[in-house]
Amino acid sequence: MRDPFTVFGSSPVVLDGAMASELERRGCDLNDALWSARVLIEQPQLIRDVHYDYFLAGADVATTASYQASFPGFARRGIDAGEAARLMRLSVELAQAARDAFWADEHNRVGRTRPLVAASVGPYGAMLADGSEYRGHYGLSEQQLVDFHRPRIAALLAAGPDLLACETIPCQQEALALARLLRDEFPQAAAWISFSCRDDANLSEGTPLADAIAALQPFAQAVAVGVNCTAPRHIAPLLQAAAQASGKRLLTYPNSGETYDPVSKTWHDSNEPQAFADAARQWRAAGASCIGGCCRTTPDDIRALAAWLRGSRGQGTA
């Protein structure tokens, strides 16, 4: 197992931004339990286009549209295991195709390192499609979580991503289930493990982030740890706690900072790309070496972020 991030040396790494909300912005209807995975079935080319636009904006890493993809989730739609595995592999292949097309243009290679593809592994709660990924109280054993994650990790790895993005994990139990699964059954796979948090100190489920990060320290395959899908105002203190608990590479990709009204199903408050990039200065100062965006962030946010991280050149080296 090697750490894929070493190709960037000591330079900061620009992660991409949101997939699902960007697909919605481009006209997709994601009012579905499969969320962005629905587009794998209906409009896969659009997913490739979003990946490509994030690379153009300056992203060093594409995170695949497999967050909500799972065998039980596809089965509820009448999709058998063979087709479900194909769709999961497709999510990786679309990101790889976008990366290869981007890299084939000599102009795009100037001052850049060849981007990586991270296969998204969403939490068990994402499959339930009831908000459980922001609570984490599943009532399952660690072994049950291992059994849930095993087949889709195998399907994703079969497509050859550079690493796994185990993201929006709400509880320490699930993070340890993933880490032990990788250690015991997928020893060549590298991954980042990123938590969703409810405040300045605690996971969505309530465990202190510092405790969860410390528990991952012995697992070499977790090459980076951090926080995602969390309000920007919480990120700096969370990263400071993570830095004290672990010597691993730190990453963060918070949401845009907008607030969601579940009654009207609408987002409120403005999101200015430059404001997002300005906030990232605090995250970098707190120890993050991999920074991007989650829900409601766009290629414009990543462009502004990359411009700052790379010395206001947008596509040069740091």
N, C-alpha and C positions, 0 to 999 in steps of 0.2 A: 504494500500500500504506500503510495506517495501522496504528498500534499500538493494538489493541483495549483494552489495559490502561489507556490514558490516561483512560478514562471514570471510573476510580477516583481520579484525581488522585494525591495523595501518600499516600493511605490504604493500609494493607496489604491484600492480597488473600487471601481464604480459598479455597483449592482444596478440592475434594471428597475423599472417601476411596476405599477399595477398592470395585471393582465385583464382581469374580469371587468373592472370599471372602464378600462380603455376599450375593450370590445363593446361595452354598452355605449360608450361615447361614439363609436363608429356604427351604431345602429343595431347591434345584436340584442335580442330579448333573452335575458338570463334569468327570468323568473321561473326557475326550474331547480329541482333538487341537485341536478348535476352541475349547476352553475356554469363556469367557463368550460367544463368538460363537455357540455352540450355542443359547443362550437366545434369540437373535434369531430363530431358526427356530421354537422350541418355545413360548416364553413371553414374547413381546416386552413385554406389559403389565407384567410384573414388573420389567423394566429401567426402564421409565418410572417405576414406583413408587419404585425405589431413587434415581433422580435427584431425584424430588420430595422424598424424605425428606432428602437431603443439602441441598437448598435450604432446607427448613424448619430444618435444623440450623445454617444460617448460611453455607453455601458460596456463593461468588460465581462459581464456575466449575464446570460439569459436564463431565467427560471421558467421551466416548462409549464404548460397549461394542464397539469395533472393534479393540482391541489385537491380537487373534489373527485378525482377519478379513483374508483375502487371496484372490486368485483361485486360486492353486495349492491352498491349503488347502481352499477350498470345492469345487474340482474333484475332490479326493480323495474327497469325499462324494457325488460324482455331481451336483453343482450347477453348472449352466452359467454362462457369463460374465454373461449378462443378469440372471439371478436373483442371482448373487453381487453384482453392482453394486447391485441393488435392496436387498439386505440391508445393504450398507454405507451406502447413503443412509438406510435405515431407522434405523440406529444414531444418526445425527444427528437425524433427525426425532423420535425418541423423547425425546431430551434437550431438543429445542426445545419439544415438546409439554408436557413437565414444567415447563420454565421458563415457558411462556406461562400454564399453569394456576396456577402459583405466583404469577406477577405479576398475574394477574387479580384476586386477592384483595387488596383495598385494605389490609387489616391487614398483609399481608406486605411491602408497599412502604414502610412507615414506617421511615425511617432507612436504607434500602437503595438501592443502585444496581442497575439491572436486570442480572441475571446473564448471563454469557457461556456459550457452548457451544464446547468444544474437541474437535475430532475426533481421536481417538487413532490414532496411526500407530506401531505396535509395530515392533521391529527385525526384520530378516530372520530372525534366530534363533528368534523366536517362532513363525514359520510351521513351522519344523522340529519344534517341540514336543519337543525333546530337551535343553533346558537351554542351548542355544547362546547365548541372549541374555545369559547370565552368563559366557560365555567369549569370544565375539567373534572367534574364529579361523575365519572362514568359508571361506577359500581362494578367494574371489571377487575380481574386479576391481571398481574403483569404478564402471565403466560397467555391469557386471552388477547392482550394487546399485541404480543409477539405474533400470535397466530393470525391476527388481522393484518398486520403490516407485511408479513413474510411474502405472500404471493405477489403483491403489487410491487414491492421492492425488486423481486426477482424479474418481473416483467419490465420494469423501467431499466434495470441494469443490463438486460439483454440487448437494449438499443445502444449501449455504449456511451452514456453521458460521462462527463468529466468527474462529476461528483453528485451527491444527493443533497437536496435542500429540505431537511426535516424542519418544517416551519409552522409557526403559530401554535406551538406546543403549550398547552395550558397548565400542565402539571408535571411534577418531577417523576412520577411513576411512569408516565408514557415516554419521557426522555430516556429513562434508564432502560425501558423495554426496547427502544430503538437502538440504543448504544450496545446493549448486550446481544441483540439479534445480529447486528453488523459484525461484532467481534466473533461470535460463535458460528455464523453461517455464511457471511459475506466478507471474509477477511481482506479481500483486495479492494473493497469499496471505501472511498473517503466520503465524508459528509460534513455539513454544518448542521448544528442543532440550535434552533432559534425559538424563543419563548414569547408568548403573548402575556402582557402584564396589565394589572388593573390600576396600579398607582406607581409611586416612586420607588417601591422596594419589593413588591410581591407579585408572584405569578397570578394569572387569572384565578387559579384554584385556591390561592392563599399562601402557598409556601414562599418564603423569602427567596428572591432570585439568587442571592449569593449562595444559599445552600444548594440549590439545584445546579448552579454552575460548578460549584466545588465537587459535587457528586460525579460530574462528567470528566473531571481531571484525569482519572486513570485510563480513559478510553482514547487510545491514540487515533482511532479512525474519526473521531470528532475533531476535525482539524480547525474548526472555528465554532464559536458559541456566541450567542447574542440575543437580541430582542427585535421582534417585528410586529406589525399590525397593532401598534400601541401609539397612543397620542404623543406627539412630539415633545410636549412639555415634561413628560416623564423620562425621556431617554437619557439625558445627561446623568442624573443620579443613579439610574439603573446601570449604566455603563461603568460608572465609578465603582459601584458595588461588585460588578462582574470582574473588573480589573483586579480588585483586591482578592477575589476568590479563585482566580485561575490565571495561568500563564499562557493560555491559548490565544490565538488570534481572535479579536473581537469584531463583531459585525452588527450593524443595525439597519433596518429599513422600516421606519415608522410609516403610519398613514399620513395623509395630507394635513391633518389638523382640523379638517372640517368635522362638523357634528351631524349625526344621522338622526332623523326624526322617524321612529318606527310607525307612527300613526299615519303620517302623510307619505311615508316612504320616500322622503326627499332629503338632500344634503343641504346644510346651511353653513354660512361663513365663507369668506373668500379664501382662495388658495393661490397665492402669487409665487411663481417659480423662484424668484429671487429671494423671497422670504424663506422658502424651504432651504435654499442653498446657504443662506446666512445662518439658519439654525444649525446646519450641519457643522459649522465651525465649532460649536460647543461639543458635538458628538466626537469629532476628531480629537479635540483637546482632551476629552474624557477617555480616549484610548481606542476608539474604533478605527480599524484600518480598512474595513469593507463597508461602504455606505451606499444605500439606495433608497427606494421608496416602496410602500405597500399601497393599500387601498386609496384610490382617488388621485394618486400621483400619475403623471403623464410624461411623455418624452420631453416636453418642455422643462419639467422639473429636473429630469436627469441631465438634460443639456446644461442647465444652470449649475447643477451640482458638479458635473464633470469640468466645466469651465473653471470653477473655483479650485477643485482638487488638483487640476492639472495646470495651475498657474494662469488661469483666465485665457487659455488657448483652446479649450473645448475638446481638442483631440490630440494634444501632445502628451508628453510624458510628464510625470509629477516632478 
